[in-house]
Amino acid sequence: MPDLQLLIFLVILLALIFDFINGFHDTANAIATSVSTRAIHPQHAIIMAAVLNFFGAMYSTGVAKTIGSDIVKSASHVDEHVLIAALFGSIVWNVITWKFSMPSSSSHALVGGVIGAVLMTSSGV
């Protein structure tokens, strides 16, 4: 069995990669109207989106609580392996949809990754 610290490091690394991909995958959608109408300079819009997304993620926990408790019946079978599978599946899906210019939601990809990973355990959704 791999060392627990290594697994936790891998989860954190994959979460950071997912967040980076989520940033370049979805930020354009968030700032497109403001930039295309020339209401704000693109660089300012990107900085504003980065700062506000960071604060939104840090101070709004409703979605995280829903994903963490309401989607999965029991957290007893959810361990680092499930998180790694969910994040890896989400990352792969986001890269594929970005590469082929397909519209996709990173949040939906993450929820799908969690559901798929949990279905492979004995706890179910």
C-alpha positions as CSV (number, residue, x, y, z in Angstrom):
1,M,0.0,0.0,0.0
2,P,1.4,3.4,-1.0
3,D,2.4,5.7,1.8
4,L,-0.5,7.9,3.1
5,Q,1.6,11.1,2.8
6,L,2.3,10.3,-0.9
7,L,-1.4,9.8,-1.6
8,I,-2.3,13.0,0.1
9,F,0.4,14.9,-1.8
10,L,-1.0,13.4,-5.0
11,V,-4.5,14.5,-4.1
12,I,-3.3,18.0,-3.5
13,L,-1.3,18.1,-6.7
14,L,-4.2,16.8,-8.8
15,A,-6.5,19.4,-7.1
16,L,-4.1,22.2,-8.0
17,I,-3.9,20.9,-11.6
18,F,-7.7,20.6,-11.8
19,D,-8.0,24.2,-10.5
20,F,-5.5,25.5,-13.1
21,I,-7.3,23.7,-15.9
22,N,-10.6,25.0,-14.5
23,G,-9.2,28.5,-14.6
24,F,-8.2,28.5,-18.3
25,H,-11.3,26.4,-19.2
26,D,-14.0,28.6,-17.6
27,T,-12.5,32.0,-17.1
28,A,-13.1,33.0,-20.7
29,N,-16.8,32.3,-20.3
30,A,-17.0,34.5,-17.2
31,I,-15.3,37.5,-18.7
32,A,-16.4,37.2,-22.4
33,T,-19.2,39.8,-22.3
34,S,-17.2,42.4,-20.4
35,V,-14.2,42.1,-22.7
36,S,-16.1,41.8,-26.0
37,T,-18.1,44.9,-25.2
38,R,-14.9,46.7,-24.3
39,A,-16.3,47.6,-20.9
40,I,-13.1,46.4,-19.2
41,H,-9.6,45.7,-20.4
42,P,-8.8,42.0,-20.8
43,Q,-5.9,42.0,-18.4
44,H,-8.0,43.7,-15.7
45,A,-10.9,41.3,-16.3
46,I,-8.6,38.3,-15.9
47,I,-7.1,39.7,-12.7
48,M,-10.6,40.5,-11.3
49,A,-11.9,37.0,-12.2
50,A,-8.9,35.4,-10.5
51,V,-9.2,37.4,-7.3
52,L,-13.0,37.1,-7.1
53,N,-12.9,33.3,-7.9
54,F,-10.3,32.8,-5.1
55,F,-12.4,34.7,-2.5
56,G,-15.6,32.9,-3.7
57,A,-13.9,29.5,-3.3
58,M,-12.5,30.4,0.1
59,Y,-15.6,32.0,1.7
60,S,-18.5,30.0,0.0
61,T,-18.7,26.4,1.2
62,G,-22.3,25.5,0.2
63,V,-21.3,23.6,-3.0
64,A,-18.4,21.8,-1.2
65,K,-20.8,20.7,1.6
66,T,-23.3,19.5,-1.0
67,I,-20.8,17.5,-2.9
68,G,-19.2,16.2,0.2
69,S,-22.3,15.1,2.1
70,D,-25.4,15.1,0.0
71,I,-24.2,13.3,-3.1
72,V,-22.3,10.4,-1.5
73,K,-24.3,8.3,1.1
74,S,-21.5,7.3,3.3
75,A,-18.0,8.8,3.6
76,S,-16.6,5.7,5.1
77,H,-15.5,4.3,1.7
78,V,-14.3,7.6,0.3
79,D,-10.6,7.7,0.7
80,E,-7.6,9.1,-1.1
81,H,-8.0,6.6,-4.0
82,V,-11.5,7.8,-4.7
83,L,-10.4,11.4,-4.7
84,I,-7.5,10.6,-7.0
85,A,-9.8,8.8,-9.4
86,A,-12.4,11.6,-9.3
87,L,-9.8,14.3,-9.9
88,F,-8.0,12.4,-12.6
89,G,-11.3,11.7,-14.5
90,S,-12.3,15.4,-14.3
91,I,-8.9,16.6,-15.5
92,V,-8.9,14.2,-18.5
93,W,-12.5,15.3,-19.4
94,N,-11.7,19.0,-19.1
95,V,-8.5,18.6,-21.3
96,I,-10.4,16.7,-23.9
97,T,-13.3,19.2,-24.1
98,W,-10.8,22.1,-24.2
99,K,-8.7,20.4,-26.9
100,F,-11.8,19.9,-29.2
101,S,-13.4,23.3,-28.3
102,M,-16.4,21.6,-26.8
103,P,-18.5,23.5,-24.2
104,S,-18.3,21.8,-20.8
105,S,-18.6,22.6,-17.2
106,S,-15.7,21.9,-14.9
107,S,-18.0,21.6,-11.9
108,H,-20.1,19.0,-13.7
109,A,-17.0,17.1,-14.7
110,L,-15.9,17.1,-11.0
111,V,-19.3,15.9,-9.8
112,G,-19.3,13.2,-12.5
113,G,-15.8,12.2,-11.5
114,V,-16.9,11.9,-7.8
115,I,-20.0,9.9,-8.7
116,G,-18.1,7.6,-11.1
117,A,-15.3,7.0,-8.5
118,V,-17.8,6.3,-5.7
119,L,-19.8,3.9,-7.9
120,M,-16.7,1.8,-8.1
121,T,-16.6,1.5,-4.3
122,S,-19.1,-0.5,-2.3
123,S,-20.8,2.6,-0.7
124,G,-22.7,3.7,-3.8
125,V,-24.2,7.1,-4.5
